[in-house]
């Protein structure tokens, strides 16, 4: 009986976003969180981001502090993940605009347009 329960739990977990596919990204590492006094802390967490818009590498999760994630590939082909707060993103119909400030000196500006959508991402502007 106990074994059946464990199998059911494993099946349920595998049907949620525990498997990596091209439309979801799962993190098993420390994620940024704000403490009650407003300071940034890092806590070990597991968060699943699912693709939010079909034309862009923008993902959404149930994470309250960083509900959005943008996957970015640089000139060298390395993938980078940017966690986005609700206040840093503006979604109006088919137009998505993200403006963020990071302490790094890296400046990134991405502007993409598809048949019926516009996406712009600006870091350190």
N, C-alpha and C positions, 0 to 999 in steps of 0.2 A: 504494500500500500504506500509506504513511504517513498519507494523508488518511483512509483507512478506519479506521485505528487511532484517529485523533483523533475521528472521528465516533462510534465505539463508546464512547470515553471520555465524550464529551459526552452521549450517550444515557444511559449509566449514571449520570452525575452528575445529569441532569435527572430520572431516575426515583427517585433518593434524595430528600432533602428540599430540593433547591435551588429548587424552585418554592414560592412563598408560596400557601398556601391557608388556609381557615379553621381547619384542624386542625393547622397547623404555623407556627412563627415562627422566622425565621432572622436572626441578627445578624452583620453584617460589620464590627463595630467593637470597640473595646477592651472587654475583659471583666475582671472582678476575679479576681485570682489571689493566693495567698499564697506568698511567697518561702520559702526553706529556713529563714530565721531568724524566720518567723512574721509578717513585715510584709506588709501589703496592697500589692500592685502591680497595675498595669493593663497587660495585654498585648493586642496586636492578635490577634484570633482570629475564627474563623467557627464558630458553634455553631448547631445546629438543635434546637429544642424542639418535640416533638410532643404534641398534646393527650393528657393522661393520664387524666382523668376526663370522661365525657361530659356531666355536669350542671354542671360548674364550669370556670372559665377557668384550670385548673391544667395545666401542661405539664411534660414530663420530657425530659431529654437524657442524653447520655453524658458530659457535663462532670463531672469528679470533684469539683470544689470547690463548684459551684453546680448540682446536678443538677435542681433544680426551678425553675420560673418561674411567677409568678402575674400575670395581666394584670388590671388594675384600671381602671375608668372612674370618674372623679370627678364631682362635681355639674355641672361645666362641660362634661362630655362628653370631656375629654382622657384619653387612654390612658396609663397608667403601667405599667412592668414592674418587678416585684420579683424579684430573684434570691435563691433560698432554698438555704441549706446543708442537708445531710442532718440535722445535729443540731437544726435549727430546725423540723423537720416531724415529726409523729407521725401515722402512718396505721394505723388499727385497723379492718379490715374496711371498712365503708362510712362510717366517721368519719375526717375529716381535720382536724387542728388544727395551725396554724402560729403560732409566737410568735417575733417578731424585734425586735431593737433597732437603730435607725438613729440616726445623729448629728443628723439633721434634727429640727425641732420638730414635724413633721407627725405627727398621731395618726390612725391609720386602724383601724377595727374593722369587719370584715365578717362577718356570720353568715348563712349560707344553709342552707336545709333543703329537700330535694326529697322525693319520695315515699319513697325508701329510702336517702338519703344526708344526712350533716350535714357542713358545711364551715365552719370559723371561721378567720379571719385577723386577728391583732392585731399592730400595729406600734407600738413605743414604749410597751409596757405592762409 
